């Protein structure tokens, strides 16, 4: 996707504070962190959201999850972290490129959801 902001970050057209890259995924610090540790992990190939994945995407999804613990530990969240994938409008997805937030820090993250 030519205009996708995350695709442009992967291609180096938009600067980022990269923390990890391999043949499948790219990870960088969020520009508006919500916690002391806030990293985005994205597939290098454009996938709009978790709602659009196919069985062929299993290797990249597995890689996203498998690098999460190392990224969290290396970036100040050795005692735990939260991995979040927002999906679609109802799920709060703001960028139409699959991405996982790794959030944490020295203090507990807090409740997962507000009770209604």
C-alpha positions as CSV (number, residue, x, y, z in Angstrom):
1,X,0.0,0.0,0.0
2,X,1.7,3.2,-1.2
3,X,0.1,5.6,1.3
4,X,-0.1,3.3,4.4
5,X,1.9,5.0,7.1
6,X,3.3,1.7,8.5
7,X,4.3,0.5,5.0
8,X,6.1,3.8,4.5
9,X,7.9,3.3,7.9
10,X,9.0,-0.2,6.8
11,X,10.3,1.2,3.5
12,X,12.3,3.9,5.4
13,X,10.3,6.8,3.9
14,X,9.1,7.9,7.4
15,X,11.7,7.8,10.3
16,X,11.1,5.6,13.3
17,X,12.9,4.5,16.4
18,X,13.4,0.9,15.2
19,X,14.1,-1.7,17.9
20,X,13.8,-4.9,15.8
21,X,13.7,-6.0,12.2
22,X,13.8,-9.3,10.4
23,X,12.5,-10.7,7.1
24,X,8.9,-10.8,8.4
25,X,8.4,-8.1,11.0
26,X,9.5,-4.6,11.9
27,X,9.2,-3.1,15.5
28,X,9.6,0.5,16.6
29,X,8.7,2.8,19.5
30,X,5.3,4.3,19.4
31,X,5.5,8.1,18.8
32,X,2.8,8.7,21.4
33,X,3.6,6.2,24.1
34,X,0.9,5.3,26.6
35,X,3.3,3.5,29.0
36,X,7.1,3.6,29.7
37,X,7.4,0.6,27.3
38,X,5.3,1.1,24.2
39,X,6.5,-0.7,21.0
40,X,4.6,-1.5,17.8
41,X,5.3,-4.8,16.0
42,X,4.1,-4.9,12.4
43,X,4.3,-7.3,9.5
44,X,6.5,-5.9,6.8
45,X,4.0,-7.0,4.2
46,X,0.7,-5.0,4.3
47,X,-2.1,-6.8,6.1
48,X,-5.0,-4.5,6.8
49,X,-6.1,-6.1,10.1
50,X,-6.4,-9.3,12.1
51,X,-9.8,-9.7,10.5
52,X,-8.1,-10.2,7.1
53,X,-5.5,-12.8,7.9
54,X,-5.4,-16.1,6.2
55,X,-3.6,-19.4,6.9
56,X,-0.7,-18.1,4.8
57,X,-0.1,-15.4,7.4
58,X,0.6,-17.8,10.3
59,X,4.4,-17.4,10.0
60,X,4.2,-13.6,10.4
61,X,1.6,-13.8,13.2
62,X,3.8,-16.4,15.1
63,X,6.9,-14.2,14.6
64,X,5.0,-11.1,16.0
65,X,4.2,-13.1,19.1
66,X,7.5,-14.8,19.5
67,X,9.5,-11.5,19.4
68,X,7.2,-9.8,21.9
69,X,8.8,-11.1,25.1
70,X,12.3,-10.2,24.0
71,X,11.3,-6.7,22.9
72,X,9.5,-6.1,26.2
73,X,12.4,-7.4,28.3
74,X,15.0,-5.4,26.3
75,X,12.9,-2.2,26.6
76,X,12.2,-2.0,30.3
77,X,9.4,-4.5,30.9
78,X,11.1,-7.6,32.2
79,X,8.4,-8.4,34.8
80,X,5.6,-8.6,32.3
81,X,3.8,-6.7,29.6
82,X,0.6,-6.6,27.6
83,X,0.3,-7.5,23.9
84,X,-2.7,-5.7,22.3
85,X,-4.0,-6.1,18.7
86,X,-6.9,-3.7,18.1
87,X,-9.0,-4.9,15.1
88,X,-11.4,-2.8,13.1
89,X,-13.5,0.2,14.1
90,X,-15.2,-1.5,17.1
91,X,-11.8,-2.8,18.3
92,X,-10.3,0.7,18.2
93,X,-7.9,0.1,15.3
94,X,-6.6,3.5,14.2
95,X,-4.1,2.5,11.4
96,X,-5.3,0.1,8.7
97,X,-2.2,-2.1,8.9
98,X,-2.1,-5.0,11.4
99,X,0.0,-4.0,14.4
100,X,0.6,-5.2,17.9
101,X,1.2,-2.9,20.8
102,X,3.7,-4.1,23.4
103,X,3.0,-2.1,26.6
104,X,4.5,-2.3,30.0
105,X,7.1,-0.8,32.3
106,X,8.0,-1.1,36.0
107,X,4.4,-0.7,37.3
108,X,1.3,-2.8,36.6
109,X,-0.5,-2.0,33.4
110,X,-3.9,-1.8,35.1
111,X,-7.3,-3.4,34.2
112,X,-7.7,-4.8,30.8
113,X,-11.2,-3.3,30.1
114,X,-13.5,-1.0,31.9
115,X,-16.6,-2.7,33.2
116,X,-19.9,-1.6,31.7
